[in-house]
Amino acid sequence: MSREFKFFVYLLERYAARNGETADVTYNRLAAHNLVDYAIGMYELYHIENLENAFADLDRKLNACGLVRQ
């Protein structure tokens, strides 16, 4: 398993917990809008930042799709 994918799993679990949902629900939300590869591709930036910055970025992407919980 690549370091990028390992980090994605970590990010996914933390992002799901922050949103009060399970990782599979969060994964399906990201996958439905082709954001899984985007998140994995952001490894170089996401893994050196505070996770809240990654969460905010994913929120912006999902908001553009009308999918962020209020």
Secondary structure, DSSP 8 states (H G I E B T S, - for coil): --HHHHHHHHHHHHHHHHTTS-HHHHHHHHHHTT-HHHHHHTHHHHTTS-HHHHHHHHHHHHHHTT----
